[in-house]
Amino acid sequence: MRGLTMSLLRSAEAELDTPADLAPVEASMRLALEAAAQAGRSGEVPVGAVVIARGQVVAVAHNQRECLNDPTAHAEIIALRTAAAALGSWRLVDADLYVTMEPCPMCAGALVNARIRRLYYGCDDPKAGAARTLYRLLDDARLNHQVEVIPGVLAAESAALLKSFFLRLRQPAADLRVARR
């Protein structure tokens, strides 16, 4: 249960009755964290996503905006496309998405349109979070579908990966400023 926040436990207690039930959730998020780390190694913002349908991994993806020069190449969008192709349907009604950071408005809209059953995410996104932080698109009753949201799964690990990536990104600029003095 380490790394799971109290909000996860409260949100999921009806479904996750024992610590053993938490193992698949943590394992799926660890797979998303591995994908996020791969993104970071390739110079992308380290966000990873995994789609699980009927107990099977059907998609693993990470951000690819830089390498594809595609503003829509977020981990969630790529994972949804891959899952839809693997399952032969754009309706992912029996699928859950695990993503290391709270989805942005574009990705949250895609989750609604794909009819994803449940979203598990790691850390909040204070700048663009559309599941809980800035917006609540996934449980908006005005939309044609709502997605169950379980935040905070391995949040500390997800946040640490992002924080270290952005520190490394800023480091050359800081080194340059010191050298100019």
N, CA and C atoms as a LAMMPS dump frame, in Angstrom:
ITEM: TIMESTEP
0
ITEM: NUMBER OF ATOMS
543
ITEM: BOX BOUNDS ff ff ff
-5.0000000000000000e+02 5.0000000000000000e+02
-5.0000000000000000e+02 5.0000000000000000e+02
-5.0000000000000000e+02 5.0000000000000000e+02
ITEM: ATOMS id mol type element x y z
1 1 1 N 0.808 -1.185 0
2 1 2 C 0 0 0
3 1 3 C 0.855 1.254 0
4 2 1 N 2.196 1.122 0.124
5 2 2 C 3.012 2.331 0.197
6 2 3 C 2.821 3.163 -1.061
7 3 1 N 2.916 4.445 -0.936
8 3 2 C 2.753 5.338 -2.069
9 3 3 C 1.306 5.676 -2.39
10 4 1 N 0.381 4.939 -1.831
11 4 2 C -1.021 5.237 -2.095
12 4 3 C -1.501 6.242 -1.059
13 5 1 N -2.136 7.262 -1.486
14 5 2 C -2.615 8.285 -0.564
15 5 3 C -3.921 7.879 0.068
16 6 1 N -4.26 8.589 1.121
17 6 2 C -5.533 8.317 1.785
18 6 3 C -6.701 8.582 0.845
19 7 1 N -6.555 9.558 -0.058
20 7 2 C -7.66 9.817 -0.985
21 7 3 C -7.908 8.623 -1.896
22 8 1 N -6.844 7.947 -2.3
23 8 2 C -7.024 6.739 -3.108
24 8 3 C -7.778 5.692 -2.305
25 9 1 N -7.355 5.5 -1.074
26 9 2 C -7.993 4.475 -0.266
27 9 3 C -9.463 4.788 -0.033
28 10 1 N -9.786 6.057 0.249
29 10 2 C -11.184 6.429 0.459
30 10 3 C -11.984 6.28 -0.829
31 11 1 N -11.406 6.733 -1.958
32 11 2 C -12.12 6.692 -3.235
33 11 3 C -12.378 5.269 -3.699
34 12 1 N -11.478 4.381 -3.356
35 12 2 C -11.555 3.042 -3.914
36 12 3 C -11.993 1.984 -2.92
37 13 1 N -12.326 2.37 -1.682
38 13 2 C -12.567 1.355 -0.666
39 13 3 C -13.69 0.395 -1.017
40 14 1 N -14.689 0.826 -1.734
41 14 2 C -15.774 -0.079 -2.1
42 14 3 C -15.277 -1.156 -3.059
43 15 1 N -14.315 -0.805 -3.89
44 15 2 C -13.834 -1.742 -4.9
45 15 3 C -12.591 -2.5 -4.442
46 16 1 N -11.754 -1.836 -3.66
47 16 2 C -10.498 -2.426 -3.238
48 16 3 C -10.586 -2.737 -1.751
49 17 1 N -11.126 -3.904 -1.43
50 17 2 C -11.43 -4.214 -0.045
51 17 3 C -10.231 -4.661 0.77
52 18 1 N -9.232 -5.259 0.14
53 18 2 C -8.084 -5.758 0.895
54 18 3 C -6.795 -5.254 0.279
55 19 1 N -5.705 -5.277 1.07
56 19 2 C -4.416 -4.859 0.498
57 19 3 C -4.029 -5.647 -0.745
58 20 1 N -4.437 -6.922 -0.816
59 20 2 C -4.128 -7.729 -2
60 20 3 C -4.771 -7.142 -3.247
61 21 1 N -5.938 -6.506 -3.085
62 21 2 C -6.615 -5.891 -4.224
63 21 3 C -5.849 -4.693 -4.761
64 22 1 N -4.997 -4.106 -3.927
65 22 2 C -4.227 -2.942 -4.351
66 22 3 C -3.043 -3.318 -5.237
67 23 1 N -2.621 -4.575 -5.187
68 23 2 C -1.452 -5.009 -5.952
69 23 3 C -1.59 -4.755 -7.452
70 24 1 N -2.715 -5.1 -8.094
71 24 2 C -2.81 -4.83 -9.535
72 24 3 C -2.803 -3.337 -9.858
73 25 1 N -3.368 -2.52 -8.981
74 25 2 C -3.368 -1.073 -9.196
75 25 3 C -1.936 -0.55 -9.164
76 26 1 N -1.211 -0.947 -8.139
77 26 2 C 0.182 -0.496 -8.022
78 26 3 C 1.024 -1.038 -9.172
79 27 1 N 0.836 -2.295 -9.553
80 27 2 C 1.613 -2.872 -10.649
81 27 3 C 1.346 -2.138 -11.96
82 28 1 N 0.099 -1.803 -12.208
83 28 2 C -0.239 -1.076 -13.44
84 28 3 C 0.371 0.32 -13.434
85 29 1 N 0.343 0.987 -12.277
86 29 2 C 0.936 2.322 -12.206
87 29 3 C 2.456 2.247 -12.324
88 30 1 N 3.057 1.198 -11.809
89 30 2 C 4.518 1.048 -11.963
90 30 3 C 4.881 0.874 -13.444
91 31 1 N 4.043 0.194 -14.197
92 31 2 C 4.257 0.069 -15.635
93 31 3 C 4.169 1.449 -16.299
94 32 1 N 3.209 2.264 -15.873
95 32 2 C 3.102 3.631 -16.39
96 32 3 C 4.324 4.459 -15.994
97 33 1 N 4.826 4.261 -14.786
98 33 2 C 6.038 4.975 -14.352
99 33 3 C 7.258 4.584 -15.192
100 34 1 N 7.348 3.304 -15.569
101 34 2 C 8.442 2.864 -16.447
102 34 3 C 8.344 3.557 -17.803
103 35 1 N 7.143 3.656 -18.328
104 35 2 C 6.948 4.354 -19.606
105 35 3 C 7.304 5.835 -19.464
106 36 1 N 6.939 6.437 -18.347
107 36 2 C 7.267 7.845 -18.1
108 36 3 C 8.779 8.045 -18.044
109 37 1 N 9.47 7.145 -17.373
110 37 2 C 10.932 7.237 -17.3
111 37 3 C 11.553 7.14 -18.691
112 38 1 N 10.998 6.281 -19.526
113 38 2 C 11.48 6.169 -20.91
114 38 3 C 11.281 7.486 -21.645
115 39 1 N 10.159 8.131 -21.437
116 39 2 C 9.903 9.438 -22.053
117 39 3 C 10.96 10.436 -21.613
118 40 1 N 11.244 10.478 -20.323
119 40 2 C 12.251 11.401 -19.799
120 40 3 C 13.619 11.167 -20.404
121 41 1 N 13.987 9.897 -20.578
122 41 2 C 15.291 9.583 -21.183
123 41 3 C 15.376 10.05 -22.629
124 42 1 N 14.23 10.143 -23.303
125 42 2 C 14.24 10.578 -24.703
126 42 3 C 13.967 12.079 -24.843
127 43 1 N 13.971 12.804 -23.716
128 43 2 C 13.807 14.25 -23.769
129 43 3 C 12.367 14.729 -23.738
130 44 1 N 11.438 13.826 -23.5
131 44 2 C 10.022 14.181 -23.403
132 44 3 C 9.665 14.401 -21.934
133 45 1 N 8.641 15.194 -21.685
134 45 2 C 8.132 15.325 -20.326
135 45 3 C 7.715 13.926 -19.872
136 46 1 N 8.213 13.468 -18.721
137 46 2 C 8.003 12.08 -18.315
138 46 3 C 6.596 11.786 -17.784
139 47 1 N 5.71 11.505 -18.713
140 47 2 C 4.361 11.058 -18.383
141 47 3 C 4.145 9.743 -19.115
142 48 1 N 3.658 8.76 -18.382
143 48 2 C 3.377 7.457 -18.968
144 48 3 C 1.941 7.059 -18.72
145 49 1 N 1.411 6.213 -19.601
146 49 2 C 0.018 5.775 -19.489
147 49 3 C -0.099 4.304 -19.869
148 50 1 N -1.026 3.627 -19.212
149 50 2 C -1.29 2.214 -19.463
150 50 3 C -2.799 2.028 -19.512
151 51 1 N -3.269 1.258 -20.491
152 51 2 C -4.689 0.896 -20.561
153 51 3 C -4.805 -0.593 -20.252
154 52 1 N -5.683 -0.896 -19.298
155 52 2 C -5.975 -2.272 -18.915
156 52 3 C -7.435 -2.539 -19.273
157 53 1 N -7.673 -3.604 -20.025
158 53 2 C -9.034 -3.999 -20.385
159 53 3 C -9.184 -5.491 -20.12
160 54 1 N -10.227 -5.832 -19.41
161 54 2 C -10.511 -7.24 -19.079
162 54 3 C -9.303 -7.919 -18.441
163 55 1 N -8.607 -7.183 -17.582
164 55 2 C -7.465 -7.737 -16.864
165 55 3 C -6.176 -7.832 -17.658
166 56 1 N -6.166 -7.334 -18.886
167 56 2 C -4.988 -7.424 -19.751
168 56 3 C -4.451 -6.041 -20.093
169 57 1 N -3.138 -5.927 -20.185
170 57 2 C -2.517 -4.691 -20.664
171 57 3 C -2.741 -4.635 -22.17
172 58 1 N -3.419 -3.595 -22.637
173 58 2 C -3.666 -3.462 -24.076
174 58 3 C -2.914 -2.287 -24.681
175 59 1 N -2.356 -1.417 -23.838
176 59 2 C -1.576 -0.291 -24.366
177 59 3 C -0.668 0.26 -23.285
178 60 1 N 0.549 0.59 -23.699
179 60 2 C 1.515 1.291 -22.852
180 60 3 C 2.078 2.4 -23.714
181 61 1 N 2.081 3.622 -23.191
182 61 2 C 2.542 4.761 -23.996
183 61 3 C 3.19 5.812 -23.099
184 62 1 N 3.906 6.708 -23.755
185 62 2 C 4.477 7.852 -23.049
186 62 3 C 4.401 9.072 -23.953
187 63 1 N 4.615 10.233 -23.361
188 63 2 C 4.588 11.468 -24.151
189 63 3 C 5.559 11.384 -25.321
190 64 1 N 5.126 11.919 -26.481
191 64 2 C 5.973 11.937 -27.673
192 64 3 C 5.812 13.235 -28.46
193 65 1 N 5.417 14.302 -27.789
194 65 2 C 5.177 15.565 -28.488
195 65 3 C 6.433 16.067 -29.194
196 66 1 N 7.574 15.992 -28.543
197 66 2 C 8.818 16.502 -29.132
198 66 3 C 9.271 15.654 -30.315
199 67 1 N 9.305 14.345 -30.136
200 67 2 C 9.833 13.487 -31.209
201 67 3 C 8.892 13.407 -32.403
202 68 1 N 7.599 13.549 -32.182
203 68 2 C 6.638 13.491 -33.288
204 68 3 C 6.233 14.872 -33.8
205 69 1 N 6.675 15.929 -33.083
206 69 2 C 6.235 17.294 -33.422
207 69 3 C 4.715 17.344 -33.536
208 70 1 N 4.065 16.768 -32.532
209 70 2 C 2.612 16.643 -32.522
210 70 3 C 2.086 17.127 -31.173
211 71 1 N 1.338 18.219 -31.164
212 71 2 C 0.836 18.729 -29.887
213 71 3 C -0.163 17.794 -29.207
214 72 1 N -0.713 16.835 -29.937
215 72 2 C -1.666 15.899 -29.34
216 72 3 C -1.013 14.602 -28.874
217 73 1 N 0.284 14.467 -29.005
218 73 2 C 0.967 13.212 -28.684
219 73 3 C 1.251 13.082 -27.19
220 74 1 N 0.197 13.271 -26.393
221 74 2 C 0.291 13.03 -24.952
222 74 3 C 0.202 11.53 -24.722
223 75 1 N 0.74 11.077 -23.612
224 75 2 C 0.735 9.654 -23.285
225 75 3 C -0.681 9.074 -23.323
226 76 1 N -1.643 9.819 -22.767
227 76 2 C -3.022 9.313 -22.71
228 76 3 C -3.609 9.129 -24.103
229 77 1 N -3.397 10.087 -24.979
230 77 2 C -3.954 10.021 -26.337
231 77 3 C -3.35 8.837 -27.094
232 78 1 N -2.04 8.682 -27.007
233 78 2 C -1.375 7.569 -27.69
234 78 3 C -1.867 6.237 -27.126
235 79 1 N -2.013 6.159 -25.8
236 79 2 C -2.498 4.919 -25.178
237 79 3 C -3.929 4.603 -25.618
238 80 1 N -4.781 5.623 -25.687
239 80 2 C -6.164 5.393 -26.134
240 80 3 C -6.206 4.907 -27.577
241 81 1 N -5.403 5.514 -28.435
242 81 2 C -5.365 5.088 -29.842
243 81 3 C -4.898 3.643 -29.964
244 82 1 N -3.852 3.312 -29.222
245 82 2 C -3.307 1.951 -29.261
246 82 3 C -4.325 0.945 -28.735
247 83 1 N -4.983 1.291 -27.624
248 83 2 C -5.99 0.391 -27.044
249 83 3 C -7.17 0.193 -27.992
250 84 1 N -7.632 1.272 -28.602
251 84 2 C -8.757 1.164 -29.538
252 84 3 C -8.402 0.256 -30.71
253 85 1 N -7.189 0.393 -31.219
254 85 2 C -6.747 -0.465 -32.323
255 85 3 C -6.653 -1.924 -31.865
256 86 1 N -6.112 -2.155 -30.669
257 86 2 C -5.954 -3.519 -30.162
258 86 3 C -7.3 -4.183 -29.893
259 87 1 N -8.265 -3.401 -29.421
260 87 2 C -9.571 -3.957 -29.08
261 87 3 C -10.566 -3.907 -30.235
262 88 1 N -10.208 -3.197 -31.299
263 88 2 C -11.091 -3.112 -32.455
264 88 3 C -12.313 -2.243 -32.235
265 89 1 N -12.22 -1.287 -31.307
266 89 2 C -13.349 -0.4 -31.042
267 89 3 C -12.856 0.871 -30.367
268 90 1 N -13.474 1.978 -30.727
269 90 2 C -13.126 3.224 -30.053
270 90 3 C -13.816 3.324 -28.7
271 91 1 N -14.818 2.5 -28.472
272 91 2 C -15.528 2.484 -27.193
273 91 3 C -14.771 1.591 -26.213
274 92 1 N -14.115 2.218 -25.27
275 92 2 C -13.284 1.492 -24.31
276 92 3 C -14.008 1.36 -22.971
277 93 1 N -15.251 0.897 -23.032
278 93 2 C -16.128 0.875 -21.859
279 93 3 C -15.653 -0.062 -20.753
280 94 1 N -14.901 -1.076 -21.08
281 94 2 C -14.399 -2.018 -20.075
282 94 3 C -12.94 -1.755 -19.74
283 95 1 N -12.452 -0.572 -20.054
284 95 2 C -11.031 -0.281 -19.891
285 95 3 C -10.785 0.764 -18.808
286 96 1 N -9.648 0.61 -18.153
287 96 2 C -9.175 1.564 -17.153
288 96 3 C -7.86 2.157 -17.646
289 97 1 N -7.659 3.433 -17.364
290 97 2 C -6.421 4.113 -17.737
291 97 3 C -5.649 4.445 -16.479
292 98 1 N -4.362 4.141 -16.491
293 98 2 C -3.432 4.492 -15.431
294 98 3 C -2.463 5.491 -16.029
295 99 1 N -2.336 6.662 -15.438
296 99 2 C -1.432 7.678 -15.967
297 99 3 C -0.714 8.34 -14.802
298 100 1 N 0.537 8.692 -15.015
299 100 2 C 1.365 9.183 -13.925
300 100 3 C 1.033 10.603 -13.488
301 101 1 N 0.379 11.379 -14.329
302 101 2 C 0.003 12.742 -13.965
303 101 3 C -1.441 12.99 -14.383
304 102 1 N -2.121 13.8 -13.613
305 102 2 C -3.507 14.152 -13.902
306 102 3 C -3.658 14.644 -15.34
307 103 1 N -4.629 14.14 -16.072
308 103 2 C -4.819 14.546 -17.47
309 103 3 C -5.184 16.028 -17.631
310 104 1 N -4.754 16.569 -18.762
311 104 2 C -5.089 17.935 -19.154
312 104 3 C -6.509 17.941 -19.749
313 105 1 N -7.047 19.111 -20.093
314 105 2 C -8.396 19.147 -20.681
315 105 3 C -8.536 18.336 -21.968
316 106 1 N -7.53 18.365 -22.837
317 106 2 C -7.605 17.602 -24.079
318 106 3 C -7.721 16.103 -23.775
319 107 1 N -6.867 15.634 -22.883
320 107 2 C -6.852 14.209 -22.564
321 107 3 C -8.1 13.796 -21.788
322 108 1 N -8.558 14.648 -20.884
323 108 2 C -9.79 14.352 -20.152
324 108 3 C -10.961 14.232 -21.124
325 109 1 N -11.025 15.122 -22.098
326 109 2 C -12.076 15.039 -23.117
327 109 3 C -11.988 13.742 -23.909
328 110 1 N -10.776 13.319 -24.214
329 110 2 C -10.592 12.06 -24.941
330 110 3 C -11.047 10.869 -24.1
331 111 1 N -10.805 10.912 -22.792
332 111 2 C -11.255 9.825 -21.92
333 111 3 C -12.776 9.724 -21.908
334 112 1 N -13.431 10.866 -21.861
335 112 2 C -14.898 10.881 -21.913
336 112 3 C -15.364 10.318 -23.255
337 113 1 N -14.787 10.79 -24.338
338 113 2 C -15.2 10.334 -25.67
339 113 3 C -14.921 8.856 -25.891
340 114 1 N -13.86 8.331 -25.284
341 114 2 C -13.518 6.916 -25.428
342 114 3 C -14.341 6.025 -24.493
343 115 1 N -15.1 6.65 -23.6
344 115 2 C -15.931 5.923 -22.633
345 115 3 C -15.103 5.085 -21.658
346 116 1 N -13.914 5.585 -21.317
347 116 2 C -13.073 4.891 -20.335
348 116 3 C -13.878 4.711 -19.048
349 117 1 N -13.753 3.562 -18.442
350 117 2 C -14.51 3.264 -17.222
351 117 3 C -13.928 3.976 -16.001
352 118 1 N -12.594 3.902 -15.84
353 118 2 C -11.975 4.41 -14.621
354 118 3 C -10.592 4.967 -14.931
355 119 1 N -10.259 6.077 -14.288
356 119 2 C -8.942 6.691 -14.39
357 119 3 C -8.252 6.601 -13.036
358 120 1 N -7.04 6.072 -13.043
359 120 2 C -6.158 6.106 -11.883
360 120 3 C -5.021 7.039 -12.279
361 121 1 N -4.72 8.025 -11.457
362 121 2 C -3.569 8.863 -11.804
363 121 3 C -2.676 9.104 -10.609
364 122 1 N -1.433 9.453 -10.926
365 122 2 C -0.424 9.679 -9.9
366 122 3 C -0.55 11.046 -9.267
367 123 1 N 0.241 11.987 -9.749
368 123 2 C 0.279 13.311 -9.128
369 123 3 C -0.687 14.28 -9.809
370 124 1 N -1.1 15.263 -9.032
371 124 2 C -1.947 16.329 -9.562
372 124 3 C -1.152 17.194 -10.528
373 125 1 N -1.85 17.865 -11.425
374 125 2 C -1.238 18.84 -12.328
375 125 3 C -1.839 20.204 -12.005
376 126 1 N -1.123 21.02 -11.205
377 126 2 C -1.68 22.304 -10.78
378 126 3 C -1.82 23.322 -11.911
379 127 1 N -1.181 23.064 -13.048
380 127 2 C -1.249 24.016 -14.159
381 127 3 C -2.301 23.66 -15.199
382 128 1 N -2.651 22.376 -15.32
383 128 2 C -3.597 21.996 -16.369
384 128 3 C -4.481 20.811 -16
385 129 1 N -4.534 20.439 -14.744
386 129 2 C -5.295 19.263 -14.333
387 129 3 C -6.789 19.4 -14.584
388 130 1 N -7.349 18.431 -15.302
389 130 2 C -8.763 18.51 -15.667
390 130 3 C -9.603 17.389 -15.059
391 131 1 N -9.012 16.616 -14.14
392 131 2 C -9.786 15.573 -13.464
393 131 3 C -10.239 16.033 -12.085
394 132 1 N -9.383 16.795 -11.395
395 132 2 C -9.704 17.255 -10.05
396 132 3 C -9.122 18.638 -9.73
397 133 1 N -7.938 18.954 -10.218
398 133 2 C -7.212 20.128 -9.741
399 133 3 C -7.797 21.451 -10.222
400 134 1 N -7.857 21.676 -11.523
401 134 2 C -8.422 22.915 -12.063
402 134 3 C -9.852 22.734 -12.555
403 135 1 N -10.099 21.597 -13.17
404 135 2 C -11.408 21.289 -13.735
405 135 3 C -11.832 19.907 -13.27
406 136 1 N -13.094 19.604 -13.429
407 136 2 C -13.63 18.285 -13.097
408 136 3 C -14.415 17.758 -14.309
409 137 1 N -13.732 17.648 -15.43
410 137 2 C -14.403 17.238 -16.659
411 137 3 C -14.902 15.796 -16.62
412 138 1 N -14.221 14.953 -15.892
413 138 2 C -14.538 13.527 -15.952
414 138 3 C -15.792 13.133 -15.197
415 139 1 N -16.234 13.968 -14.284
416 139 2 C -17.487 13.638 -13.598
417 139 3 C -18.541 14.719 -13.801
418 140 1 N -18.417 15.455 -14.874
419 140 2 C -19.384 16.504 -15.203
420 140 3 C -20.649 15.852 -15.764
421 141 1 N -21.744 15.982 -15.043
422 141 2 C -23.006 15.342 -15.434
423 141 3 C -23.576 15.889 -16.738
424 142 1 N -23.086 17.043 -17.183
425 142 2 C -23.583 17.61 -18.448
426 142 3 C -23.024 16.868 -19.656
427 143 1 N -21.964 16.093 -19.466
428 143 2 C -21.377 15.329 -20.568
429 143 3 C -22.069 13.974 -20.688
430 144 1 N -21.88 13.33 -21.824
431 144 2 C -22.583 12.072 -22.098
432 144 3 C -21.991 10.858 -21.389
433 145 1 N -20.85 11.017 -20.736
434 145 2 C -20.209 9.907 -20.038
435 145 3 C -19.414 10.474 -18.869
436 146 1 N -19.379 9.759 -17.775
437 146 2 C -18.549 10.125 -16.647
438 146 3 C -17.548 9.005 -16.391
439 147 1 N -16.369 9.431 -15.949
440 147 2 C -15.276 8.501 -15.669
441 147 3 C -15.022 8.522 -14.171
442 148 1 N -14.981 7.356 -13.559
443 148 2 C -14.608 7.286 -12.145
444 148 3 C -13.134 7.685 -12.031
445 149 1 N -12.808 8.518 -11.06
446 149 2 C -11.443 9.023 -10.904
447 149 3 C -10.878 8.596 -9.556
448 150 1 N -9.699 7.991 -9.591
449 150 2 C -8.99 7.601 -8.384
450 150 3 C -7.613 8.264 -8.432
451 151 1 N -7.46 9.385 -7.711
452 151 2 C -6.194 10.131 -7.739
453 151 3 C -5.188 9.607 -6.722
454 152 1 N -3.936 10.017 -6.895
455 152 2 C -2.915 9.797 -5.883
456 152 3 C -2.239 8.448 -5.87
457 153 1 N -2.351 7.649 -6.913
458 153 2 C -1.705 6.336 -6.951
459 153 3 C -0.211 6.541 -7.247
460 154 1 N 0.616 6.181 -6.291
461 154 2 C 2.07 6.379 -6.395
462 154 3 C 2.392 7.84 -6.755
463 155 1 N 1.69 8.735 -6.119
464 155 2 C 1.828 10.169 -6.411
465 155 3 C 3.238 10.677 -6.163
466 156 1 N 3.859 10.262 -5.072
467 156 2 C 5.202 10.759 -4.748
468 156 3 C 6.207 10.353 -5.823
469 157 1 N 6.134 9.113 -6.295
470 157 2 C 7.05 8.65 -7.33
471 157 3 C 6.811 9.394 -8.645
472 158 1 N 5.547 9.609 -8.972
473 158 2 C 5.207 10.323 -10.205
474 158 3 C 5.72 11.759 -10.148
475 159 1 N 5.49 12.434 -9.029
476 159 2 C 5.939 13.82 -8.871
477 159 3 C 7.456 13.914 -8.882
478 160 1 N 8.131 12.96 -8.246
479 160 2 C 9.596 12.972 -8.202
480 160 3 C 10.19 12.835 -9.6
481 161 1 N 9.596 12.009 -10.423
482 161 2 C 10.078 11.831 -11.796
483 161 3 C 9.975 13.144 -12.581
484 162 1 N 8.855 13.817 -12.446
485 162 2 C 8.666 15.113 -13.127
486 162 3 C 9.628 16.167 -12.578
487 163 1 N 9.744 16.22 -11.276
488 163 2 C 10.6 17.226 -10.637
489 163 3 C 12.06 17.062 -11.069
490 164 1 N 12.55 15.834 -11.069
491 164 2 C 13.952 15.617 -11.464
492 164 3 C 14.163 15.936 -12.939
493 165 1 N 13.174 15.646 -13.783
494 165 2 C 13.285 15.971 -15.204
495 165 3 C 13.423 17.477 -15.405
496 166 1 N 12.556 18.253 -14.75
497 166 2 C 12.598 19.701 -14.931
498 166 3 C 13.823 20.323 -14.274
499 167 1 N 14.328 19.734 -13.2
500 167 2 C 15.581 20.221 -12.621
501 167 3 C 16.739 20.017 -13.593
502 168 1 N 16.81 18.845 -14.206
503 168 2 C 17.858 18.574 -15.207
504 168 3 C 17.727 19.505 -16.406
505 169 1 N 16.493 19.763 -16.808
506 169 2 C 16.244 20.648 -17.944
507 169 3 C 16.749 22.065 -17.66
508 170 1 N 16.551 22.537 -16.447
509 170 2 C 16.977 23.896 -16.075
510 170 3 C 18.451 23.974 -15.721
511 171 1 N 19.083 22.87 -15.41
512 171 2 C 20.471 22.868 -14.938
513 171 3 C 21.443 23.54 -15.907
514 172 1 N 21.421 23.26 -17.201
515 172 2 C 22.367 23.939 -18.105
516 172 3 C 22.205 25.459 -18.068
517 173 1 N 20.975 25.952 -17.973
518 173 2 C 20.757 27.394 -17.906
519 173 3 C 21.353 27.958 -16.618
520 174 1 N 21.205 27.242 -15.513
521 174 2 C 21.774 27.702 -14.25
522 174 3 C 23.291 27.67 -14.306
523 175 1 N 23.867 26.623 -14.916
524 175 2 C 25.319 26.543 -15.061
525 175 3 C 25.848 27.695 -15.891
526 176 1 N 25.12 28.053 -16.963
527 176 2 C 25.529 29.141 -17.838
528 176 3 C 25.523 30.468 -17.082
529 177 1 N 24.508 30.695 -16.249
530 177 2 C 24.446 31.936 -15.466
531 177 3 C 25.628 32.03 -14.498
532 178 1 N 25.992 30.922 -13.86
533 178 2 C 27.113 30.911 -12.921
534 178 3 C 28.409 31.191 -13.672
535 179 1 N 28.563 30.599 -14.847
536 179 2 C 29.792 30.782 -15.635
537 179 3 C 29.956 32.224 -16.1
538 180 1 N 28.895 32.935 -16.335
539 180 2 C 28.959 34.326 -16.812
540 180 3 C 29.397 35.273 -15.699
541 181 1 N 29.272 34.906 -14.455
542 181 2 C 29.611 35.795 -13.333
543 181 3 C 31.053 35.952 -13.204
